[in-house]
């Protein structure tokens, strides 16, 4: 084994990938990272000859090399063997003169399924020989919650608590979470926005008294957000597999570059693309597509990360984020592992609400990353135009990336939009975009109307929510989240 993980804020304690996955977030508040990514080049010819499952085994065994080949193989089969309605898992299709990577063919119709069908498998293997129970604590801006709940429901020895911002997710996203079955699951709305909740989750992990109380119950905390390295690594797979599909289709010649347009909130999805680039994927550019909560857009242009701005509720709620946690990992990598610098940046962000990177670091950032933004009007226009011209139905997050791509100057011949959710998860807003009229229908009436005017079919797992029983109606304050976690620990099987 050659891969060890440590905090982005300190190199004092090295962990295996299994230990890092179980721990979730470093005790000092940093995120786990390894220093050997650029040395782990994958053979592109082999990648292009592989199926998605084979590429998953290749990427995971490379980055999580304390897992045995047999353990990785079993994890991949368990995660992707059933539950996806496409044999390709993440199929790529044409989008005009460009391409769209469809990441929503899993059980919850969102890209989070790719990682959150895998993470429970990795975590179950990691805790073998460890008698402690694990409580997953997760903040969600929409899609992570349901995908994590679906992945961890009824997993022995593991419980899961999901917090989401009250009134700031779509109706379908909310119903997906509050109807989740499983004796080890807990879901609660929180009075606040996603950033408030994510900050409090980090505080919960840093709460030593809570940790001691849970230790007395033989329980430790971990995370299913992309702050957990076990969530991030599986997302690297679909970047390599997209390249393989394009080479096999003849759209690319082996070695040709491509660029990706990624709707971005917490920065995990696009960071996985940077991991792939470091591992040898010929990425010309990674374009971060933001909505009007455009803190990343401003940062990539100016080098100033400033969360001191109004929080806007948009029709792309999973991107309504002002503190993008995974950016910390990128800055660590770009700064050649300068833990002190990263720790200082994060302290400034916490205490002052902003930080500014050096001109040298900004130049390195802009070598790979570009940015664009789209407001709700532009997002609706992209949905309408894509359906009118291509007869492709896209959701409100994918549409942000499509809008940004349509305005951007190409960096190479092959451009790929990451499509992160099925359009029916946001039926009301998609319907409004197609008709140009304000929608007064209920969520499921809008779903039915959308099916009628497009002659498409909503995924069964979404349409059946209309008859599902509400099991988790709870709402709590930010201050009460730790109490919710304590009570949820009693539900672990």
Number of C-alpha atoms within 10 A of each C-alpha: 9 10 19 22 23 21 24 27 25 19 15 7 10 17 17 19 25 23 16 25 26 24 22 24 24 20 14 13 16 23 25 27 26 22 14 15 18 14 10 16 16 18 12 18 12 12 22 20 15 16 16 25 19 17 23 28 22 20 25 24 18 20 22 23 18 19 20 11 14 11 16 23 19 16 24 23 15 15 23 20 13 13 15 19 14 12 14 16 23 25 18 22 15 12 18 11 9 16 20 22 21 24 22 24 24 24 22 28 25 23 24 26 28 27 25 30 26 24 27 24 22 26 22 18 18 20 18 10 7 9 10 15 21 26 28 26 25 25 25 22 26 27 26 27 29 28 25 31 29 22 23 25 19 18 18 13 17 27 30 32 26 26 28 29 25 16 14 25 24 22 17 21 23 20 20 24 30 22 18 20 18 18 14 23 27 27 26 21 24 24 18 16 22 28 22 17 25 23 15 18 22 19 13 18 23 16 13 12 10 18 17 13 13 19 14 10 13 13 22 22 24 23 29 32 28 27 25 24 28 30 26 23 24 22 29 27 27 26 24 25 27 23 27 23 23 19 18 14 10 9 15 17 12 16 14 16 18 21 22 26 28 30 31 28 29 24 24 25 23 27 24 22 24 22 22 26 22 18 22 19 23 18 21 20 24 23 26 26 30 28 31 19 24 26 21 30 22 17 18 20 16 14 21 17 22 19 22 12 11 9 16 16 17 17 24 28 23 23 27 27 29 24 22 19 22 23 16 20 24 20 22 22 20 16 17 9 20 16 19 12 16 22 19 13 18 19 14 14 18 13 8 12 15 16 18 16 17 9 11 11 14 20 15 13 19 17 11 15 20 18 24 25 23 22 18 18 10 18 27 25 18 26 28 24 17 20 16 12 10 12 12 17 21 24 24 32 29 28 32 34 31 30 24 26 23 11 11 14 8 14 12 13 13 18 20 26 26 26 29 28 24 26 28 29 26 25 28 26 24 27 26 18 24 21 12 12 9 11 17 10 13 12 20 19 15 21 24 18 16 24 16 11 11 14 9 13 13 18 17 10 11 20 17 11 15 12 8 14 12 14 15 17 11 12 17 17 12 19 12 12 20 18 11 18 25 16 11 20 26 13 17 19 14
